[in-house]
C-alpha cells in the first residue's frame, strides 16, 4: 500500500469504513479519485446535479445510520452540493462530502473556479478539513466518519487538492473503534421516574432521535406500561405504531390542531429523542410553564420554552426501560387521550370515500396509505403536501415516512427515493412531491432509470408554490407571485424511458398507484390536487376549542 497515491489511499479508507456508494459528478479536480474508484468495491453513481448527489447521501445516511458519501469537483460543483449537505446536517443524517480542489500551489493567488471550500462548508457541517499532506489521509477519513455518525449525526466535509491527490502516500486505513453506549445516571433516572409518577396528565413527545437510537420498541413498551399517550414529530413518524391505542399521531403543524389540546392539558411533557429543530417548543410550550423531562443521547438545547426539570442523557432505550421499572402509575388514567384519538381518527376517516376532483390532499394520502405496506417507504418533498403528509400519512414502523423538517429543502424527494430503493430494493418506494419540488431535481429520474431503481413519483399538481400561497392567504387574504405552468408530466416521464400516468378522477388513484408500483422502471403520476382544503383547514383550526 506504500505505492498508492493519496486518492487511492482515500478510497481504501472509504472501503474500510464500509462505504457502498458514492453519489456524485466527475470533474477535472477529482480525476484521481474517479480513477481509483475504477478498481474499488465502492459503486460510483453518476448523478445529474450535485444537489441530487447530496440528497441521496443524506437519505442513505438517515435510513442506514452509516454516513452517505457524495462527491463533487471544486467551485460550482461544490456550491451545488451545499444545499443537500446543509439538509443532512440540520436533519441529523450522517453524511461525508468530498470535494476536489485546485492544487495547493494555486491557492495563494486568484485562480479559476477557486473558492475556500473549508471556510464555505464550515457553517453547514459538524467538521471539515482539507487534506494538506498525503500521510494524514487515514486520520482525516476516520475522524470524518466518526464525527458524522456520532450523536447527534450530521455532515462533514473533506477537501482534496488535485496535486495532493496525485502524490505518493504512505499509510493504511485506521482500525475502526467500536462505539460504546453511554448510560444515564441513576440520579437522573430516579428523578424522571418520580416526576412521571406524580404527573396526572403526562404526554410523550417522540422525536427523530428515538428512531436514530433504535429505541422505538422500548418507547412503545414504556408508553404501554405507564399508560401515557405519545405524539411524534414529523421526523419521528413510526416511533410508535400509529395503530397503537396510545398513539396521537403527528404534531408539528404551524396551524392549531387536535393534538394542540393534548399539549395544553398536559402537566408534564416527556420529550424522548426530541430536537428543538423538529418543532419549536415555543409552539407547544409558549410560556415555558409546562414541566419537561428530557430523555436523549445528548443534553437539551437552551431555549426559554424548553428548560427541563430533569435531563436523562444516555442510551435512550436503556433509559426508558430503567425509568419504566422505577415508575409506579398504578391506578392513574389518561382522561384526554381517548377523546383526542377519536377526534383525530374521525377527521382522518371522513375522506376515505370523498369523490371530489381535483382530489383533496387528505384523500390522496388516505389512498396512498391503503396501497403502501407497513414496511414500505415514502419520501416527502417540501411544500403544502408535506403538511398534509405529516398530518395524514401514518407510519407503523420507523423510517417508513421520511420528511425533512430540519433544513426542509425542496427537491429532496426524487433523489431521496432513489437512495431509499438502493437501501431497500425489496420495498415499495414512493416520492411524494409538489410540482414545484418535482421540477427542482426531476433530472435524477434519468439516474434512476440508468441504475435500475424503480420507484414511483406522485406529484401533487396545483401549478403553484402552494405552501407559500397558503401562508399568504392566511396572513394577507390573497396570494401573489406563486403561480406557474408545468410541462406535460406524462410526456416528460415517457421521454426519459419512464412510465407516465395522469389521474383524471378520484377513483383512478388507487389502481394507478398499484399499476405504477408494479413497473420495473420508475413511474411518474400526475395528480391534480384541490388545495382549497388548505384554507378550509386554517379556518377550522382557528375555530378549534379544547374540552375542559
N, C-alpha and C positions, 0 to 999 in steps of 0.2 A: 504493500500500500504506500510505500515511501515514494513511488514514482507517480502517484496521482497528482493531477493539478488541483487547484482549490475547488473548482466547480465539481470535479469528480468526487473529491472528499466530501463536499457538501451533500451530494446525492447519496453517498454511502451513509452519512449521518442521518439523512431523512429516512432511508431504508431501515436503519437501526431503530428509529422512532416508530416504525410500523406504518409509515405513510403508504396509502394505497393509490391515491390520485393526487395529481397536481392540476389545477384548473388555471388556464392562462392563455396568453398570446405570445407568439415568438417576436423577438426584437433583436436589433443589432447588438445591443449591450448584454443580452442574455444568451448569446450563441453558444458559449462554452457549457452552460447549464443544459441547454437543449441537446447538445452533442453527448453529454454524459448520460442523459436520460435514455438515449437510444439503446444502451445495454443494461438498463435498470429494470428491476421488477416493478417499479412505480409506473402507473399508466398516466401519461400526459394527455389531458383532454383540451384540445384546441377549441376555444370559445370564440364568440363573435364580438365581444366587448369586454373589457377588463372588469367593468362593474358586475357583469354576469358571473365572471370567474370568482369574484369576492363573495357574491351572494351564495354561490354553490358551496364554497368553502365554509361559509357562515352556517348554512343549514346542515351540511355534513357534520360540522362540529357540534351543533345543538342536538342532533339525533344520536350521535355516537359517543359524545363525551371526549373524543380524541380530536386534536386540532386538525381542522381542514387547512389545506395549503393552497395558496394561489400565487401566481407568478405574473409579473409584468416587466416590461422594459422601463427605462427611465422616463422623465419628463411627462408628456401627455399620457403615456401608458400608466404611470404611477398615479397621476391625478385622477384618472378614470377609476382606478382601483379604490380610491379613498372612501367613497360612499358605502360600499359593502364592508370595508374594514371598520368604519365607524359604527355601522349597524351591528356587527358582531360584538364590538367592544361594549356597547351600551346594552345589548340584549343578553350579555353573559354567555356568548358562544366562543369556544376556543378556536383561534384562527392564527395561522402563521402566514404573513405576506412576505414574499421575497421580490425584491426589485433589482433589475440591472442598473448599472450606473456608469458614468464616464470614468476613465482612468484617473487615478489619484494625481497624475501629472497634469491634469486639466482643471482641477477644482479651484485653483487659486486665481484663475482668470475667467473672463466671460467666455462661456463655451456653449456650443449648440445643444439645446434641449437640457442643459444642466440646471437642476434645482437641488437645494439642500434637502434631500428626502428625509434624513433623520430628523431635522427640525420640523419638516412638514407633517410627518406622521406622529410626532410626539403628542399632540393633543387628542389623537384618536386611538391610541394604543396604551397598553399597560407598560410596555417596554419596547425599545427598539435600538438597534445598533448596526453600525457599518463594520464589515469585516475589513480591517485595515492591514492585517498580516495573515498569510495562509495558515500559519500554525494555530491560530485562535479559533478556527472554524468549528472544531468539535465542541468547544466550550460555548460558543455563541449559539449553536444549534440546540444543544442540550438545555441551556438556560431558556431559550425561546420557548421550547415546548413545555418546560416545567412551569414557567410563568403563565403561559397561555392557558394551561389546563388546571392550574391551582385556583381554588375558590377565592374570590369569585372569578370564573373564567373570563377570558376576553381576547383581544387581538394583540399580537406583537408583530414586529417588522424587522426584517434582515435586509440590509443593503449591501450588494456585492459589486464593487467596481470591476470593470472589464479587465483591466490589467492584473488585478489581484486574482481574478478567476482563472487566468491563464498560467499563473505561476505554479511551480512545483511545490507541493505541500506535504510535509512530513506530519504524520499523526494518524489517528484512527478514532472511530466513534467512541464516545464515552459510555460506560455502563449506566443503565437507567436505574435510578434508585426507586425503591418501592415506596409508595405513599403510605404513610401511617395515619390511622384515624386519630383524631383528637376528640377526647370525650369531655363533656360538660362537667363542671364541678358539682359535687354533692350539694353544696350550699345553694347554687342556682336551681338545681333540680327540686330541692325541697321548697324553695321559695315559690317556684312556679306551681308546684302541686298545691301548696297552701292557698295561693291566690285563686286558682281554678276551683278548689273545693268550696271556697267562700262565695264565689260568684253565683248569682241567681240566673242570669241570662248571658252566659258566655257565648261567644261566636268565634269560630276559627276562620282566619283569612289565610288561604294557602296560595303561595306564590311559586314562581318557576324554580326557586332553589330547592323546593321539595322534590321536584322531578329530577333536577341535576344530581341530587343526593341519593336518588333511587330509594326514596323514603315513602313512596305513595302507599304501599301496603301497610306500613307502620302507621301512617296518618289515618287510614281508613279504620284500622283496628282501634286506634286511640279514640277517634270520634265515636265509634260504636260503643266501646267500653264505657265511656263517660257521658254518652248521650248528648253530644254537643254538635250543633249544625255547622256545616262548612260551606263557605263561599270561596271560589277560586278567582284569581285574576285572569286576564286574557291569556297570559303566558303560563298560567298554572292549570290550564284545562287538563283534565284527566288525573289530577292529584287525588281525587276521589271519584269513583264511577258516578256518572250523572244519574244512574238508576238507583243509587243508594238513597234510602228514605231520608237521610240527614243532609243530602247534597242540596244546596240552594243555588247551584249553577254559578253563573259568572257575574262578577261585579267589575266595574271599571268604566261604564258608560259615562260620558260627560253630562248626560241628562239624568234627572231623577228617575229612579226605577223602583220596582217592588223591593229589591234587596236593600235599598236605602232604609226601609223601615226596620230591617233586621239590625243594621248598624246603629240606628237611632235608639232602639230599645235595649241594645246590649249594654251590660255593665262591665264587661271585660272582653277585649279583643285578644285572641291568641294568634299572633302572626307567625306563621310557620313557613320558613324559606321564602320570605317576602322581601322584595327590594322596593324601595320607595319609587324608583323609576317606573315600576309597573303600573302604579295607580297612587297618585299623591295622597298622603294621609290628610291633607287639608280638605280633600273631598269627602272623607268619611269620618274625620275627627277634627272639624274646623276649629273648635275652641280648645282642643288639646286636653279635654277633660275626661275622656273615656280611658280608663286604665288599660295598659297594654302589657302582655307577656310576649317577649321576643324570643323565638326559637330559630336559630340559624347557624350556619357554619362560620359566620363572621359577625362581628359586633354591629349593632344598629347604627345607621347613618344618623347624623344630627339633623333634627327638624323640630320646630316648635310644636308641631302637631303629633310628633312621634317620639315621646320620651318614655320608654318602657319602665315599669315598676321593677321588672325582673328581666335580665338578659341571660338566656341559656345558650351558650356558644359552644358548639362542638358537633359531633356527628348527629344529624337530625333524627335518623331512625332510632338510634340508641336513646337519645333524649326523650323522644315520645314514648318509647317503651318504659323507660325508667319513671317518667312523670306519671304515666298511667298506673304503674304499680303503687306509687306513693299517694295517689289522689283518691279520695273517697267522696263520691257524689251520690251515694245511696239515697233513694227517695226523691231526688231532685229531678224535675221535669223541665222541658223547654216549651213554654206555652205558645210562643210566637212562631216556632219553626214549622209546625204542621200547616198553619194557616198560610204562611208565606209560600211554602212549597206548592200548596194547592193553587194559589193565585198565579204563581209563575207558570205552572203546568197548564192551567186553563188558558192563559194568554198564548202559550205555545201551540196548544192543540187546536185553537179556533181557526188556524189557517190550513189545516190538513186537507180540507175539501174546497178551498177557495178556487173559483174558476175564472177570476178576473184576468184580463190581458191588456197591456203588458202585465207580467206576473209580479205580484208583490214580493219583496225581498224575503219576507218571512216564509212564503210558500216555496220559493226556490230552495231555501235552506232546508225546509222541512223535507222536501222531496229528495234532496241530496243526502240527507241523513238516512232516509229509508234505503237508499241504494248502497251506501258505504257500510262495510263490515266494522266490527268493533276494533279491529287492529289496522284497518286501512287508514290512509293519511291524507289530510287536506292541508294545503299551504295557502294561507290567506294573504293577498296583497293588501295594500293600504288604500283606503278610500271609504266611501259611505258603506259599501258592502262589508268592510271589516267590522264596523259597529254592529251590523246585523249578524254577521258570523259569530262575533263574540257573544251576542245575546242569545242566539238561537241554535247554533251548531254545538251539540253537547258531546263531550268525549267520555268514553267508557274507560279508556286506557291512556297513560301518559304518552306524550309525543305523537299523538294521532291528529291533533289540530294545532298547527304551527302558526302563530301570529307574532309578528314583530311589533312590540309595543314599548321598546326602549327608545331606539332611534326612529323606528316606524318609517322606514324608507319605502317609497313607491318603487315598484319594479322587481320586488323580491320573489314573487310567486312562481314565475316560469323557471328561472334558474334554480330556485329552491326546490321545485318539484322534480327537476332533473336529478339533483343531488339525492333527494329522498328515494327516487326509484333506483339509483345506484346502490344505496344503502340497503333498501328493502325491495329487491326485484320481484319478490313473490306477493307483494301487497298492491292493492289498487291505490293510485295516487291521483289526486285532483288539485290543480292550481286554480284557486278561486280569485278572480281579479276583476276590476272595473275596466272599462275601455281605455281610461287614462293610463292606468298602470300597465295594461297589456302592451300599449304602444311604446313603453319605455324599454322593455327588454324582450320583445317578441322575436328578435333576431335569434335568440337562443333556442327557438324551436328547430332551427336548422341543425344546431348542435345535437339536439335530442334525436332527430331523425338519423343523423350520421352515426351516432354511437348506440343507436337502437335501444333507447329508453322510452318506451311508450307510456304516456300519461295523458290525462285529459285536462284541457284548459277551459274553464267555464267562465265566460265573460258576462258580467252584469252590464248591459249596454244601455246607456241613457244619453249618449252624445254630450257629456258634460263632466266636469270635475264635481261630482255630486256632493261630496262631503263639504266642500267649500261653499257650494250653493246652499246647502242645509244650514251651515253656520251663518251665512249672510242673511238668509231669510229669518232666522231666529233673532238676529241682532238688529237688522235694518228693515225687515219686512219685504225685501226683494233681493235678487241676486244679480251679479254683473261679472263679465269677463270670464265666465266659466264654461261657455258653450263652444263646441267644435263639431266637425264632421268626421266620420270614420270611413275607412276603406270597407269593401265587401269582405268581411272576415272569412266567409266560406271560401271565396276565390283565393284570398290571401293564404289560407291554410293549404288549399289544393296546389297552389303554385310552389309550395315547399315540399310537396310529397306527403302531406298530412291528410287526414280525413277532416272535412269541414261540415258542420251542421248548423241549421238555423231553427230555433224554436218558434213556432207560429201559433201555439195555443198552450194553455195551462196543462192540458192532457198530454202534450208532446214530451214534456221534460223528462219524466222517469224513463220511458222507453228509449229516448235519445241518449240519456246518460248510460243506460245499460249497454246499448249498442256501441257507443263510443269507448267505453271501458273494455269492451271485448276485442278491440282492434289491436293489431300487432305493430302499429305505428302511432305516434302521437295524434291526438284529435283536438279540435277546437269547436266549442259550442257557443254560438252567438245567441244570447238570451235577453230579449228586451225586458227591462225592469221598470216597475212603477214606483218611482221614488217620491211620489206624493205621500207615501207612508212615512217618510221622514218627518214631515211637518205634523202629520196626524199623531205620530208618537210624541213629538215635542209638546203638543197641546195636551195629550193625555197625561204625559209625565208631569206637566205643570199643575194639573188638577189632582194629582195623586195625593191622598192623605193616608196617614198610617193609623191603624186602630190603636186605641189607648190601652 
